Each structure stands twice: as structure tokens, then as C-alpha cells.
């Protein structure tokens, strides 16, 4: 398939400890897999160290070519997505970027015009990417969730995804993010066993030999289904798409999720299709979606 570089956009997903970048051929609707670059980033480094790492990864994806005129970044918040200014503070990541005009700083490093660089919430980019992967299907109103270091959420109407900000929704004794993120698994495992775990991936591999770990994933499934049941009372939707790193362990909680939520509500519950590549797709499409309105 011939690639016309004018149709190519550069997308990036900014994680808490890494950046993943890649070129997307918007004309032919495909990610150029040989351009995908995943690079670790010292999120507690200086502003220059962070920005230099991001721009180096973005340039590597371009493989010696000039940076495309369409660049999109899927960014965690708090962040002023319109102005390109970071307001992350007290989040344990990228604090040295607080108040920095990231758009101007990256434009200078990438030798491109500031207006060529757009930003959007990472959960919204995830859902936007997943919607693009549906290849013409029309799922109607869609809720998307990313389960990982944090709890991301997005809502789409008419194929346009926006941040739903459900992370701060009251749930249990606190808020949703405290229940549907890595910290819940790590803290619950320690409180129940007196042992520490590095994260969900480690616990996943322990589940087959440790009954308490298996029960932890089951409880997570029940909690998530309870949360989803409460949310659909507030937001009308036809489909719920779930992704994020915790979703890689979904075989340990998905059956519970389906039995407690799924069919009785008449809402399709679906795992993500693109996985970690979804935010890159969504970010790369930002210029194309800029003039499409969302009627949420």
C-alpha cells in the first residue's frame, strides 16, 4: 500500500514513566508499525530532560524525515489542552513542567510551528483511537475506561471522544480512582498479606498459585461492575470499552464483570481492540477531528 506522507500524522501517548510514539497514515487508516517507539522517561527529571526525551522519541518515529505538520499528544492531566500548558502537581510525575508552555517548548525542539501540535486528554485519545478501529461501525454513545496507574474515562457521541472526568466520582469510602487503579491492588495486597508487590503484572502471575490474589481480582470485578451500573444511571450509553494495563489481566475479572453488568442492561461491554496503540491513533487524529463537534 503506497503511503503519501502528506496524509501522515505523528501521535504520542505520554505515560507516567514512558512515551510511546508512532506515525499514522490517516489516508489509508493504519498505524505504521515500524515507526512505533517506546522510550522510558524520568518523570521526576528537569523540564529540559523531560522535553528532550519526548522530542527525541517523536523524531525517532519520523525515521529521518521532517516532523509532519500534524502532531498530537495524548496527555494526562491536569493540563490546559487548548493552550498546551501543564498544571501537573502533586501527581508524582512531570512536576518540573508545572506552568510550562509545552507546545512552544516542543515546537522549538521539533522545528515545527506551535499550531501544528495539539493535545488532548489521554483517556479521550484512547477512546478516539478505539472508535477509529471500529472501521465504519456506529456504536452510538460510548463510554471508555482506562485502568492503570490512574483511572481514565471518556465519553463519545457521534464518534467524538471527550474526557468524562469520572475518576473523582464518589465510590466506596473514597473516589473511583482509588478503587480502579494499580494503587488499589498494591495497597490491598499489602494490607491482606503483609507483603509488597510492584504492580498488577506481578500479581497477575501470582494469581494461579495464591488464592488471596485471585480473590483480589474477583473483588475488583465486582467493584467495577457496581461502579458501571451506577454510572449508566447518569450517562446514557450503548457501548462500554475497557482498556489500560490492568485490562491485560482481564481474564481474571472479565467473567464477573459480564455476569454482573453486561446483558441485563442491554449495553455492549467490550475489551479494547488496539490496546496501548489506541491513544497514539487518537492523538494522531486530533487535527482531523478538530472541526468535528461533540454534542454531549
C-alpha positions in Angstrom: 0.0 0.0 0.0 1.5 3.3 -1.1 2.0 5.9 1.7 1.5 9.6 0.9 3.5 11.4 3.6 1.1 14.4 3.4 -1.6 12.1 4.9 0.7 11.0 7.8 0.3 12.3 11.3 2.5 11.8 14.3 0.9 10.6 17.5 2.2 10.2 21.0 1.0 8.7 24.3 2.5 10.3 27.4 2.6 7.8 30.2 3.8 8.2 33.8 7.2 6.7 33.1 7.4 6.5 29.3 6.4 7.9 26.0 5.1 5.9 23.0 5.1 7.5 19.6 4.3 6.4 16.1 3.2 7.6 12.6 -0.4 7.0 11.5 -1.4 7.0 7.8 -4.7 8.7 8.1 -5.3 8.3 4.3 -5.2 4.6 4.5 -6.3 4.3 8.1 -3.3 2.3 9.5 -0.6 2.7 12.1 2.9 2.4 10.6 4.1 -0.2 13.0 7.8 0.1 12.1 7.7 3.7 13.4 6.4 2.9 16.9 8.9 3.9 19.5 8.5 3.3 23.3 11.1 5.2 25.4 11.4 5.4 29.2 11.2 8.9 30.7 12.4 10.1 34.0 9.2 11.8 35.0 10.9 13.3 38.1 13.6 14.9 35.9 14.1 18.5 35.0 11.8 20.2 32.4 14.6 20.1 29.8 15.3 16.4 30.5 11.6 15.5 30.0 11.1 17.6 26.9 14.3 16.4 25.3 13.3 12.8 25.9 9.8 13.4 24.4 11.1 15.2 21.4 13.8 12.6 20.8 11.2 9.8 20.7 9.0 11.8 18.4 11.9 12.4 16.0 12.9 8.7 16.0 9.4 7.8 14.8 9.9 10.1 11.8 12.9 8.0 10.8 15.0 10.9 9.5 12.1 12.7 7.8 10.8 16.1 8.8 8.2 16.1 11.5 4.7 16.0 9.9 2.6 19.2 10.2 0.1 17.2 12.2 1.3 16.2 15.7 -0.9 15.1 18.5 -0.1 14.2 22.1 -2.3 12.2 24.5 -1.6 13.9 27.8 -2.6 13.1 31.4 -4.0 15.9 33.4 -4.2 18.4 34.9 -3.3 20.1 31.6 -4.6 23.1 29.7 -5.1 21.2 26.4 -6.1 24.3 24.4 -3.1 26.4 25.4 -0.6 23.5 25.8 0.4 24.3 29.4 1.0 21.6 32.0 -0.5 22.0 35.5 0.5 18.6 36.9 1.5 19.0 40.6 1.3 16.5 43.5 0.8 13.7 41.0 4.3 12.2 41.4 5.2 12.9 37.7 6.3 15.7 35.5 6.1 18.3 38.3 9.0 20.3 36.8 6.7 21.0 33.8 4.3 22.9 36.1 3.3 26.1 34.3 5.5 25.3 31.2 4.2 26.0 27.7 4.8 22.5 26.4 3.5 23.4 23.0 6.1 26.1 22.5 8.9 24.0 24.0 8.2 21.0 21.8 7.7 23.1 18.7 11.2 24.6 19.1 12.7 21.2 19.6 10.9 19.6 16.7 11.4 22.6 14.3 7.8 23.0 13.6 5.1 25.6 14.1 3.4 25.6 17.5 -0.1 25.4 15.9 1.0 22.0 14.4 0.9 20.5 17.8 -2.4 19.6 19.5 -3.1 18.0 22.9 -6.0 16.0 24.4 -6.7 14.1 27.5 -5.1 10.6 27.3 -8.3 8.7 28.1 -10.2 10.7 25.4 -7.4 9.8 22.9 -7.7 6.2 23.9 -11.4 6.1 23.2 -11.0 8.1 20.0 -8.4 5.6 18.8 -10.7 2.7 19.6 -13.6 4.4 17.7 -11.3 4.7 14.7 -10.6 1.0 14.9 -14.3 0.2 14.6 -13.9 0.8 10.8 -17.2 2.4 10.0 -19.3 0.7 12.7 -21.6 3.1 14.5 -21.7 2.3 18.2 -23.7 5.4 19.2 -22.9 6.7 22.7 -19.8 5.1 24.0 -18.1 5.2 27.4 -14.4 4.3 27.6 -12.3 3.5 30.6 -8.5 3.1 31.1 -7.5 1.0 34.1 -3.9 1.6 35.0 -1.7 3.9 37.1 -4.8 6.2 37.2 -8.4 5.7 36.3 -9.2 7.4 33.0 -12.6 7.9 31.4 -14.1 9.3 28.2 -17.5 9.7 26.6 -18.2 9.8 22.9 -21.2 11.0 21.0 -21.2 11.0 17.2 -17.7 9.5 17.1 -16.0 12.3 19.0 -14.5 11.5 22.4 -14.1 13.8 25.3 -12.7 13.5 28.8 -15.5 12.3 31.2 -13.6 13.0 34.4 -15.2 10.2 36.3 -12.0 9.4 38.3 -13.3 11.7 41.1 -16.8 10.2 41.3 -17.6 9.1 44.9 -17.3 5.3 45.3 -17.0 3.2 48.3 -15.3 5.1 51.1 -13.4 7.5 48.7 -13.4 8.0 44.9 -13.3 5.8 41.8 -9.6 6.3 41.1 -8.7 4.8 44.5 -10.5 1.6 43.5 -9.8 1.2 39.9 -6.1 1.8 39.6 -2.8 0.0 40.3 -2.6 1.5 43.8 -5.8 -0.4 44.9 -4.2 -3.7 44.0 -0.9 -2.9 45.6 -2.4 -1.5 48.8 -5.0 -4.2 49.2 -2.4 -7.0 48.7 -0.2 -5.5 51.3 -3.0 -5.0 53.9 -4.2 -8.6 53.4 -0.9 -10.4 53.3 1.7 -8.0 54.8 3.7 -8.4 51.6 4.5 -5.9 48.9 4.0 -6.1 45.1 5.4 -4.0 42.4 2.2 -3.8 40.4 -0.7 -5.6 38.7 1.5 -7.5 36.3 3.3 -9.2 39.2 0.0 -10.0 41.0 -1.4 -11.5 37.8 1.3 -14.0 37.6 0.8 -14.9 41.2 -3.0 -15.5 40.9 -2.8 -19.1 39.8 -0.9 -20.1 43.0 -2.1 -17.6 45.5 -5.8 -17.8 46.4 -5.8 -14.4 48.0 -4.5 -12.8 44.8 -7.2 -14.5 42.8 -9.8 -13.2 45.2 -8.4 -9.7 44.8 -9.1 -9.8 41.1 -12.6 -11.1 41.7 -13.4 -8.3 44.1 -12.1 -5.8 41.6 -14.5 -7.3 39.0 -17.5 -6.9 41.4 -16.5 -3.4 42.4 -16.1 -2.3 38.8 -19.4 -3.8 37.8 -21.1 -2.0 40.7 -19.5 1.3 39.6 -20.5 0.8 36.0 -24.1 0.1 37.0 -24.2 3.3 38.9 -22.7 5.4 36.1 -25.2 4.2 33.4 -27.9 5.6 35.6 -26.4 9.0 34.9 -25.0 8.7 31.4 -26.9 7.0 28.6 -24.6 4.8 26.5 -24.8 1.9 24.1 -21.2 0.5 24.5 -18.5 0.5 27.2 -14.9 -0.1 26.1 -12.3 -1.0 28.7 -8.5 -0.8 28.2 -5.4 0.1 30.1 -2.6 -2.1 31.6 -4.9 -3.6 34.2 -7.1 -4.8 31.3 -4.3 -7.1 30.3 -5.3 -9.2 33.3 -9.0 -9.1 32.3 -9.3 -12.9 32.2 -9.3 -12.8 36.0 -12.2 -10.4 36.3 -14.0 -10.1 33.0 -16.3 -13.1 33.5 -17.5 -11.5 36.8 -17.9 -8.1 35.0 -20.0 -9.7 32.3 -22.2 -11.6 34.6 -22.8 -8.7 37.0 -23.2 -6.0 34.3 -23.4 -6.9 30.6 -26.6 -8.3 29.0 -29.2 -7.3 31.6 -28.6 -3.7 30.8 -28.7 -4.1 27.1 -25.3 -2.4 26.8 -22.4 -3.9 25.0 -19.3 -4.5 27.1 -16.2 -4.7 25.0 -12.4 -5.1 25.6 -10.2 -2.6 23.7 -9.1 -3.6 20.2 -5.9 -1.5 19.8 -4.5 -1.8 23.3 -1.6 0.5 24.0 -1.7 1.8 20.4 -5.2 3.3 20.8 -4.0 6.6 22.4 -1.5 7.0 19.5 -4.3 6.6 17.0 -6.5 9.1 18.8 -3.7 11.6 19.2 -2.7 11.4 15.6 -6.3 12.1 14.6 -6.6 15.3 16.6 -6.1 17.7 13.6 -8.7 15.7 11.5 -11.2 15.8 14.4 -10.6 19.5 15.3 -13.6 20.7 13.4 -16.0 17.9 14.4 -18.3 18.8 17.2 -19.3 16.6 20.1 -22.9 17.0 21.2 -22.5 15.7 24.8 
